Amino acid sequence: MGLIVSELVILNLLLLSSFPFSVYSINEDFRSANNLSTVWTNNDSNLKSIFTFDSVLRLVLYTYNNSANVPELGSGCGFYRNDKISNRYYFVIVFFTTNLKGWMYSPQVLWTANRNNSVSDNATLELTSMGDLVLKDVDGSLVWSTNTSGLSIVGMKIGQTGNLILHNAENTIIWQSFDHPTDTWISGQHLTVGQRLVASVSTFNPSPGSLYMVLLNDSFSAFVDSNPPQMYVSYEYKKLTTTTIETRKGTRDQILVFTSRYTAQYIRLDSDGHLRLYHYHYEREDLVEDIMSDELRDCAYPTFCGNYGICSDGQCSCPKGSNRDPTYFQQLNVTQSSLGCNQTTPLSCTNPQYHVLLDLEYVDYFSFIPVQSDIDIESCKQACLRNCSCKAAVFRYSHNTSHGNCSLANNIFSLMRNTGKEDYDATTFIKVQDTSLAPHGKFPTDKSTNHLQRILVPTISVLSLLIVFGLCFVFFFFRKKNVVGSVESAQADREHDSVDQVSGNPKRFSYDEIKSATGNFNKRLGGGGFGSVFGGSFDDGTKIAVKCLEHLGQGRKEFLAEVKTIGSIHHVNLVRLLGFCAEHSRNILVYEHMCNGSLDKWIFSRHQDFILDWSTRRNIILDIAKGLSYLHEECQKRIIHLDIKPQNILLDSKFNARISDFGLARFIDRDQSQVLTTLRGTRGYLAPEWLLNRRISEKVDVYSFGVVILEIMCGRKNLDYSQDEENECLLHLVKKKAEEDHLVDIVDKQCDDMLEHSEEAVKIIKIAIWCLQGDCSKRPSMSMVVKVLEGVMDMENISDYSFLTLTPMELPREVNASESAAPLPSILSGPR
């Protein structure tokens, strides 16, 4: 009998393990946590653990949606482990369903906080006493946080639609997961212009992959992340039947809301680049629609056949030459052709004479950006051969190969064979290294020259030593300036090689092209510490602003930083870099022309033609905030601008503001909260931590932004030495008026419209003060500032204004702070 009972127990356990639901029953509702200093530890004894056949979920908060079309639907957040990839955990938000007995089916992950950094057993999630939600690994290392310290948060809760919320005592949302989308767009979630969905590496690996989709003014644009990013589709969002368009009060930008009568529906950008609509039902998700299938066939997706793979009717193969020679490429995995192809001999710029092009007729590429128009096919091929960074040339033409458009690609993803339905023909030329052209079929190596080296090296060394002594004597006394010039020239060559790595991101122009577009630089728009700006236009009528860096040293460093930084990011409130030129000592940046110039011209001028009304000033402030929020929180690597000031804010024809001049910018990894760097920026806009020799974070930009707000609202510079001595520093004046509760006294009196909106202007000034706090941890994030400006949350009250005297003023009046203590551009900080 005992044996029979044991066998039954074993049989029941085996049956349980074969089903997708958990061995834990949950019937109660635990949706919120209203105690600060609460800690949740990732283990079975502290959290409700849900085990399925391939995963573990340890719930922190969860709730049921009684009004949903699926009565058993719930949402929750907690620690999740997928045993198919590792035994590590992620803090996630999930949908789940239960049966009548309370058994939970396999959950569906909707959002992941720590996509890049998983944690182990006994990791902790803490809602700190300061209102910050912090995830730490078992060793105490910081993995992720909401960065909400000091924002009056009193608790957190999980919404029925899968939105994790941190709120204040008035139940106002301070932070929510809906504002930080990952790869999934949930019903009721808003997306604003510039926000993106980033696909995961794979179905089971939540790390950010190479594919992402950005919301623009009228469409979704999907890219594969490369240098430069390559777009594979632009999809008008008005075609999405599951979305509604709203305009938030006080803003010009539209926001897109995913609406569905089914709470358990969501849109996800999958790891293969498809945008799909799903419905979660019990333990599975059902595909409702492949949204972009009417625009893209499978072969048009950039990763369908892997790097260098050619897709033809859904089948993948490697490139072959005209004689069908397969030796240039081999499959990465012979059993999985979709993984792509690898060059048998890697390309080398050391031996460009051995570069040849494989002619792939009727093969096209998903990303086509013409660098040359109306040229013949041979000129297109030669353009690629002359450019070492070019990996392939794509030539599209209509009737004959004498006239067509040429695109050069620096990175090659999946190629596709023409279907015959296109209104053009295409030929792709893949650059390869041809070993048959080298002597004896091999490239020169060190071994072949060893004997000669043993003879020549000693001789050359002795002669070189004598020559060096002689040259040193001559150079030191007679040619000192030339020596310096030679060194700097060599440095320039090395740095230009670095720029070659970003060629095409944006477009690389020749000096002759720039000279022609600007009419031999005959229309000077402005000038500054490192060069001049000239107006011009391309043949297609596009107006441009050309910034020429005329000095070596710091100017060149700014040039390299600006090309690499702004070339990799895209946002409606950031200035668009169209291209650059790097020929010898010529460092040139080509921007879109911003016809209304920089903000300083409009807020510091006393001329009536240059006075901005209240609405325009408010919208400019919101635009700057959105641009900074994107840099700080939405880029793959966070970017600190480090030189926010009115001269670096440019205005288009409709007075939309865009941030420019990224010459001093710094990247910060997602797992870093601060960075140590040398003093950079402009006096009057520097946060106190700069001169306290502390590590800096994106909060230095928040401080500078606060100064800019004050200058916009008050119509004067922060440091104005034409004022009486006690009013020279605007921040000191603000402190005095704030303590007297007379902030209205400092609103710009040159504009009648500003005086009519003085109460609203005072509210904006208080936001500036919020950003100017001496303790950087008390300054808000830029996403918080955007919310306050848009009226969706309130800022905390400030009663002590003593920190307004902490503004760094120790530098001489005529000197700005930069990496080398040289003056930064004064008027010119970007294109006009």
N, C-alpha and C positions, 0 to 999 in steps of 0.2 A: 504493500500500500504506500509506504514511504517513497519507494522508487517511482511509483506512478505519479505522486504529487510533485516530486522533483522534476520529472519529465514534463509535466504540465506547465510548471513555472518556467522552465527553460523554453518550452514551445511558445508560451505567451510573450516572453521577452523577445524572442526572435521575431514574432509577428509584429510587435510594437516597433521594433527597429526597422522594419521594412516599409512602414508608412511615414508620410511626410509631416505628420503632426507631432507636437511635443509630448513629453512625459510630464508636463506641468500644467495644471488647470488654473486659469485666471478668470474670475468672475467679477471681482471688484474693480473700481475705477480709481486710478491714482494719477491724476493729471497735472498736479502743480506742486511746487515746493516754495513755501513762503518764509523760510528761515534762512538768513544769511549764515555763512560759515558752515554750510552743509557739505559733507564729503560723501561721495559714493565710491566704494572700492570695488574693483572689477574681480569679484570672485563669487562662488556659488553661495557662500554663507551670508553675504551681504545683499545680494540682488536676486530677484526672481530669474531663474535660468530656464531658457527655452531651448531644448535640444531637438534638432532634426537629424536626418540621416547624413547631412553633409555640412551642418553649421551649428553655431551656438549663439544665442541672443540673451544677453543679461539686461533686463529692463530697468531703466531709471525712472521714467515717467511713461504713462500710457493712459489712453482714454478710448471710449467707444463713440462712434457716430450713430446715434439713434435715428437720425433723420436721413441717413444715407439709403440709397437704393439697395445696398447689401446690408441687411440688419446686423450681421455679425462683424462688420468692418470696424477695425480699430486702428489707431495710430499710436506710435510710441517712439521713444528715443532710448538708446542704451549702447552697450558694448556688443559688437557683432564680430564673429569670426567665421570665415568661410574655409572649411577644412580642405577644399580643393586646391588652395594655393599656399596656405601657411597656418601656423597656430597663433598668429598675431591678431590683434583686435583693432577695430575702428569704432569711433563714436559716430553713430548713425541715427537717422530718422527712418522709420519703416511704416509700411502698411502691414496689417496682419488680419486674418479672419479666424474665427473660432466656431466650433459647432455647438450644439445645444448643451453639451456636457462641459463646455469651457475649454476643450482641447484646442490648442493653437496650431494652425497650419503654417507651413514655411513662410516667413515674412518676405516682403519685397522692399529692398533698400531704395530710398528716395533721395537721400542727401547724406554726404559724408563730410565730417569736419576735418579730419586729419588724413586727407587723401595721400599725402606724400610720406607720412610718418606713422606707422602702426605702433601699437603699444602691446604690452604683455599682460599676463595675469597680475592682479594686484595693482595695476595702474589706478590712478584716482581722477575723478571729476569733482571739482570743488566750485561751489558758488561762494566766493570769498566775501568777507565782511565789507569790502569796498564795492561789491556788486559786479565783480568780474567772474565770468565762467571760465575756468582754467582746467585744461587736461594735461596731466603729468604722467610720465612713465613711472615704472616701479622704482627707478633710481632717483626720482625727484626732478628729472630734466623736463623743462617746459616743452610741450609738443604743440599746443594750440590754445588760443584764448579769444574771447570776444572783444578784448581791449575796451572794456566799459567801466573801468574803475572810476569812482567819483561822479557817476551819472545818476545818483539817487535811485538805483535799482533796489527793490525790496523782495523780488521773487521771480520765479520762472514758471512757465507752463507749456504744455504741448497742446496745440490746437487740433481740432477734429480733422482738419484737412492736411495735417502733417507739417504744421508750422511751429517751430520752437521759438518761444517768445520770452524776452526779459522785459520786465515792466516796472514802473515806479508805483508809489502809493496811490496815485490816481488811476492806476491800471492803464496808463498810457504806454504804448510800445516804445521802448528805447532801442532794443536790438531784436531782430528776428531773422531766422534762417532764410526766409523768403527773399531777403535783400542780398543774399550771398549764394546765388544759384551755382550748382555744380554741373551735372550733365542732364538733370531732369527738371522739367517745367510742370509744376503741380497745379491742379485746378484752383483758381482764385489767386494765383501768384502773379504779381506784376513784373514785367520786364521793361526797363527804360532804355533809351538810346545809349549805346555804348556798352551795355551789359552783354555778357556772353555765356554760352553753354560750352563746356569743355568735356569732350568725350573721354571715357576711361581707356586705359591701355587695352583691356580686354574685358570680357564678361565677368570674370572673377577677380580681376585686379583693378581696384578703384583709383589707382594713381592716374593723374592727368596724362592723357595721351597727346598725340600730335595734331589732332583734329579739333577745331573749335568753330563756333558759329556766333557772329556778332549781330546785334540788332542795330540797324541803321535807320535813317529817317523814313524810309518807305519799304525796306526789305530786310530779310535775313541774308547775310553774306557768310558763306562757310569757307574756311581756309584750312590748309595743312601748314603747320608751323615749320617754317624753314627760314633761310636767310636769302631773299626776303620771303615773307609769307606768300603762299600761292593760293589764290581763290579758285574753288571748284564749282561754286554755284552762287547765284544771287536770286533769292526767291521772294517774290512780293508777298508780304504777310496778309494782304487783303484776300489772298487765295485761301487762307486758313479759315475754315468755317467754324472752328472751335475757339475763336478769339474775338474779343471786342476791343475797340480803340477808345481810350479815354484821354482827356486832357486835364491834368491836375491844375487846380486853381493857382493863378499867379505864375505859371510857367508857360513857355511856348512849346515845349517838347510833348509829343504824344507818348503815352504809355500803352503797352499791350498787355491785356489780361487774358489768361487762358480760362475759358469758361466751358463747363460741361455739366450736364444734368446728372452725371455720374461722378460722385466724389472720388471714386477709385480709378479714375482715368488720369493719365499723365502723358506728357510728350518727352521723349528722351533722345538725345544725340548719341547714337550708339558708336561703339569702337570702330565700326566699319565706315562711319561717316553718314549713315542714313539717319534721317530725322523721322522717328516713328511714333505713332499714337498707340498707347497700350491701355488695356483694361485689366485691372487686377481682380481675380476671381478665385477665391479659396487659395489653394496652394500654387496657382500658376498665374502667369500673365498672358493674356490673349492679345495678339496683334490685331488692331482695328484698321490701321492705315499706314502705308509707307508714304509719307507726306509728299516727298519730292519726286516720286516715281514718274510723274508726268513730265518732269523736266530732265531727269537724268536716267540713263540706262546704267546697268551695273558697271560696265567698262569705264564709265566716266568718273567713277570714284577714285580718288588718288592712291588708295592703298589696296585696290582690288587684286592686283597681281604683284604687289610688292615693288621695291625699287628696281627699275630697268625692265620689269616684266611687261610683256605686250599682251593685252587682252583682245581676244577675238571671239565673239559669240560666247562669252563666258569662260573661255579656255585660256590658260596662261602659257606663254612660252618666252624664251630668251631671245634677244636680238641676234641676228645672223647677217653676215655681209652678203654682197650681191652674188658671191659664189657659194652661198649657203655655208660658209666657214663658221663652225660653232665655237672655235677656240677662244674667242674674245670674252665670252661669258659662260658661266656655268650656274646651274640652279643651286640655291642655298640648301634645298632639301629635295631630293629627287622624288620623294613620295608626296610632297606638298608643293606643287608648282606655284601656288598663290603666295608663297613667302618671298618670291622675287629672285633676282639674279645678282651674281657678283662678278666683277671684272677679274679675269684670270691674271692680268698684269695691271696693277694700279696705275692710274695716271700720275705723271710726274712732270712738274714744271722745269725740272733740271734738264730734261731731254725733250724739249718741245719739237725738235726736228723729227722725232719719231711719232708725232701725233698724226692720226688719220681719222677720217670720218666714215662710219658705217652708214650706207645709204638705205634707209627704211622707207620705201615708197608706200604711199597710202596709209602711213602711220601718223597719228596725230597725238597731241598732248592736251590735257584738260585745261591747263593754264596757259593762255596765250596773250602776252603783252608785247605788242610790236615795239621794237627798238629802232627799226628802220622800215620805212614804208616805200612802196613803189620802187623796189630794187629787183635785180635778177637773182636767180637761185645761187649762182656762183659767188656773188658778193656776200650773200648771207652765210655761206659756208666759210668764206675767208674771215668774216667778222668773228666767227666762233674760234677759228684756229689762231687768230691773233690775240685772243683774250684767254689767258690761262685759266681763269675761274669759270669759263664757259664749259659746261659738260655736254650740252646738246644745242643744236639749232633746229628750229621748227619753221618751215617755210609753207605758207598758205597762199594759194593762187587760184584764179578763176578759170582762165583759158590756157595760158601758156606760162612757162617758167621764166619768161623775161620780165614779167611784172607781177609782184606779189609783196607780201608783208613778212617780215622776219622777226622771230622772237628767240632770245637767247636765255637758256636756263642754267642756273648754277647748281641746282639740285634736281635729280630726276627721280620721280616716283613712278606710278603706273602709267604706261603708255596704252594707247588704244588704236585699233585698226578701224579705218573709216568704214561706215556702213553703206556708202553710196547714196544716202539720203541727204547728205550735207550739200550746201550750195557752193562749196569750194572743194578743192583738192589739197592734200597736205603731204609733205615729205619731211621726215625727221632724220637728222644727221647726228648720230651718237659718236662722241669723241672717244677714241681708244688709243692705247699704246701698242704700236706694231713692232713686235720683236724681230720680225724678218728684215726690217730696215737697218738694224744695228749690226755692227761687225760680228761675224760668226754667230748671229742670232742672239747676242747678249749685249746688254747695255754696259758701258764702261764701268769698271769697278776698281776699288783700291788695289786689289791683288795684281791687276795687270800693270800697275805703275809702281809697284814696290821697289823693283830693281833700279829704275830711273831715279826714284826718290832718294835712295841711299847715296847716289852719286851727287845729285844736284843740291840736296838740302844743306849739307855742310858748306858748300861753295857759296850758295845764295845767302846763307846766314851770315858769313863773314862779310860779304859785300854789302849786305843790307845794314849790318851794324855800322860800317864806315859811312854809308850814305845817311843813315839816321843821325849820326853825330853831326855831320855836316849840315844837314837840313835843319836840325834843331837850332844850331848856331845862327843860321841865316833867318829862319822863321822867327826866332825869339827877338832878334834885333830889328829886322826889316819887314817881316811879313806877319806880324801878330794878328792883325785883323783878318788876313786871308786864312790863317790857321783856324781861327774861330769859325769863319764862314764854311770852311771845308768840313769841320766836325758837324756843324749844324746841317749842312747839306747831306752828309751821310745819314744823320739821324732822320732827316726828312725822307730819304729813300726807304729806310726801314719802316717808317710810319706809313708811308704810302703803300708799301707791301701789305701792311695791316689793313688799310682801307680796301685793298683789292679783295679781301675776304668778304666784304659787304657790297661788292660791285653789283649793281642792279637792285639794291635795296637802300634807297630808291635808285632810279636810273642814273647811270654814270654818263656824264656828258663830256665831250672833248672841249678844250679851251676855245677852239674855233667856233663850235656851236654856240657857246655862251657869248662869245664876242659878236657873232652875227645877230643873236636874239636881242642883245642890248644896244645894237647900233654902235658898236665899238665903245661901249660904256659911256655914252654921251648924256644920259639922264640920271644924274645923281639924286637919290631920294634922301640920303642922310648919311651920317658917319658916327663913329664911336671909337672906343679905345683900341679895337683890334681890326678896324677896316672900314669899308664904305659899302653902301647899299645902292644898287642901280636898278632902274626900272627897265622892263623890256617885254617882249611877247614872242611866242612861237608862231610858226607859220599857220597853225590852226586857230590863231586868235587868242590862245590862252595867255593871260597876263601873268607876268612873273616878277618876283623881286630877287635880285641876285646879291648875295652878301659875300664880298671879297675880303678875305683875311690877309692883311698886308704886312704883318709882322711875324717873326718866328717866335719860338718859345711857347709861352702860355697860349697864344692864339692858336697854334697848331694843335695843342692838346684839346682846346675847346672844340676845334673843328672835328677831330677824330671822335670825341665823346658825343658830339651832337649827331653826327651821321649814324653812329652805332646805336644811340639811344632812340632818337625819334624815328629812325628807319624801321624799328621793330615794333612800334606801337601805333594804334589807330583809334582815334576818338574824335567826336564832333567838336570838342572843346580844346583840342590840341592843334597847333598849326601843322599844316601838311607840307612835308619836305618832298618836293618833286624829284630832286636829283642833286648831284654834286659833281665837282670836277677836282681831280687830284693829279695834276701834271707838274712834276718837279716841284718848284716852290709855290705853285699856284694852288691855293686852297679856297674853293668856291662852293657855296651852298645855294641851291635854287629852290625857292619857296613859291607857293601860291601867293599872289599879290593880295594884300589886305588893304583895301582902298581907303579905309578910315584911319590907318596908321596905328600908333600905340596909344594906350590909355592915358599916359601922362599928358599928352597934348590936349586932351579933353577935360581933365580934372584940375590941371594946374594953370591953364590959360585963363586970363581975365577977359578975353574977347568974347563978346556975346554970341558969335557964330560957333563957338566951341563949348557951349554950356550944355550939359546933358540934363534931361528931365529926371524926375524921380523914378519912373517906371524903367527907363533905360539903365539907370545906375543899379537898380535892384536886380535886373536881369543879368547885368554884367557880373555882379557879385555871385549870383547863382551859377552862371556859366563857369567862372573860375573854380568854384567849389566842386562842381561836377568833374571838371578836368583833373583836379588834385585828388579827388576821391578815386578816380580811375587809376591814376598813377600809384596811389598808396595801397589800394585794396583789390584791384581787379586785374592787374598785369600778372603774368606768370612769375616774374620777379618784381618785387615792390621797387618803385623808383622814387627817390627823394630828389626834388628839383634843385633845392639849395639856393635859388636866386629869384624868388617870387617878388616882383615889384611892378609898378605900373608900366615901366618901360618894356617889360617882357610880356605884357598882355596886349594882343593885337585885336583889332576890330574890323569886321567885314562890312559890307555895304548896308546890312541890316543891324549893325552894332552887336552882332553875336561875338562873344569874346572867345579868344583862343590863346592858350599858354604857349609861349615860344622860348627859345634860347635854352637849350639843354646842355650847354657847354660845361657846366659844373655838376651835372646830375650824377647820382650814385645809385647803383643797384644794391638791393638788400635781399638775401634769400628769405624765403617764407619762414624758415625756422629761426631766423635772427630777429630780435626785437630792436637792437641798436647796433651802431657801427662806430668805429673810431676813425676819424679822418681829420685832415688839416683844415684850418679855418678857411671857409669859403662863403661868398655871398657879398652883400652890399651893406655898408654901415647905415644904420637906421632901420634895417629889416632883420637884424641878427637876433636870434633868441638868446636869452641869458646863458644857457648851458654852453654856448660857444666859448665864452670868455671865462667859464669856470672849469675849462679843460675836461668836460664830461663827455661821455659817449653821446652821440646824437641819434635821433630817430626821425621818422616822418613828421614828428610834432614840431620840428623847426620850421617846416613849411606852413604848418597851422599857425604858428606865431607870425610869420611874415604875411600870411593871408590876413590875419587880424589887423596888422598895420595898414595893408592895402585897403581894407574895408573903411577904416577911419579916414584915410586920405580921400576915398571916393565920397563918403558922406560929408566930410568937412570942406572939401575943395582946396586942400593945401597939403604941403609936404609934411612928413613927420618931423624932419629936421629942417627948419626954415630960419636961417640966420638974418633974414630981413625983418623978422618980428622982434618985439621987445624981448629982452633977455629971459624974462620969466615965462615967455610963451614960445621960446625957440623950439622946444620939444613938444610935439602934439600930445604924446602919451602923458606927459606931466600935466598938461592942460586938461586932458580927459579925466585924470585922477581927481583934480581939483573940482571939476564940474560934476563928476559922479558923486563925490562926497557931499556936494551942495545940493544934489538932486536937481541940477540945472543943465543936463546934457543937451537940452534943446538949444542952449546958447551957442554950441559949436557946430550946429547944422549949417551947411553952406548957404550963406545969405545972398550970394550972387544970383541964385536961381529962385524965382517966385514959386515954381512948382515944388521945389524942395521944402520951402517954408509951409506950403499948404499941406504937405505930407510929413510935417515935422515929428508927429507922434510915431508914425511908422518908421521914420528915419532913426529915432531914438532907440527903437527896438533892434534895429540893425546894428547900431553902435554897441548895444549891450551884447550882441553876438560877438562883435569884435573883441570886446573886453573878455568874454568867455575864452576866446582863442589866445589871449595874451597873458594868461596866467603864468607866473614864474615857475611853478612846479609843472613840468611837462606832462606828468601823469594826470593832471587835472584838466589839461586841454582836451577838447573833444576830438574824436576822429572826424575826418572830412565828410564821411557818410552821415554822421550825426548832424553836422552843420547843414548838409543838404536837406535833411528831414525837417530841421527847425525852420529853414528858409521856405520850405514848401508848406509849412503849417501842419505837418502830420505829427509833430511832437513838440514839447516845450523844453526849454533849457533851464538849468538850475539857476537859482538866484545867487547873486554874489553881493556880499556886504562889505568885504574887506578889499580895498583897492590899492593897498600898499605895494603890490607887485608891479604896478605900472611905473615905478621908479627904477625897475631893474633893467631897463633897456640898455644894451651896451652902447656907451658913448665915449669910450676911451680913445678911439682911433682919431687921428687928425682929420680935420674937416674935408680935406681934399683927397683923402685916400679911401678906397673901398677895400674890403677884405677879400682876398682870394687866396688860392693855393700858394702863390709865390709872393703875395703882398703887393702885386702889381695892380694898377687900376683896372677895373672892369669896364666894359663898354658903358658909356654914360648915357648917351641918347640912343644909340643903336644897340639893341639887344636882340634883334630879330628883323625880319623883313618888314617893309612898310607897304 
